[in-house]
Amino acid sequence: MSAVYHRDLAQGSGDWLEIRRGLLTASEMRLLVTPATMKAAANDNARAHLFTLVSQRIAGYVEDTYTGYDMLRGHEDEIDARIAYAQNYAPVEDCGFITNDRWGFTIGYSPDGLVGDDGLIECKSRKHKFQVETILKSVAEDKVPAEFLIQCQTGLLVSERKWLDFISYSAGLFMATVRVYPDPVIQEAIVSIATDAEIKINQMHAEFQRVCKSGVRLLPTERRQDQEINI
């Protein structure tokens, strides 16, 4: 099996959180791959992400996270970016999630939209200072900012589409769009690093189970729903 499109999933919904639980995904692959060298990242963020994924597989759910102003602004900006793109370039179709398991394990991707049979869009909300920097340093050279390169290439890899339009949006400034095509060298590095990460996650999971059966002092607990917490 290759790319599977879960078109009816609403991003952010319970079903969406469940399908991506414990998976390596395009949005977080940047934590594992160093763009400058295309080698595996060996730092606290990379290690913490592996622990996050193995904990989701063990616990069976994704912990709730705080939604701050930047995230709320980003959500609204992405909606406006999709509308502007559809009005000026091409119609955009919703798709909640894409999975691909052709490497013997699954990588996931949440596209911001599908364009025809061949394209995708990836929208980013930027503060004004970052939008100006992006236009001057990246868009002027027709390239994606380095911090989003791995996500875009992973999205193309998982979706098996021919191109992706990266959209940088900042309300009140110009919206910038850069077309990205699959890069075999980058994608080969992503697959290699993802494969090693999946091996490590499985090893951590197995070690966790071994320790739990070793007789150490562990007591089971019950999950507390956020709505049950009195603040």
Summary of the structure (lengths in Angstrom):
residues: 231
radius of gyration: 19.0
end to end distance: 46.5
largest distance: 63.5
contacts: 653
relative contact order: 0.16
helix: 46%
strand: 17%
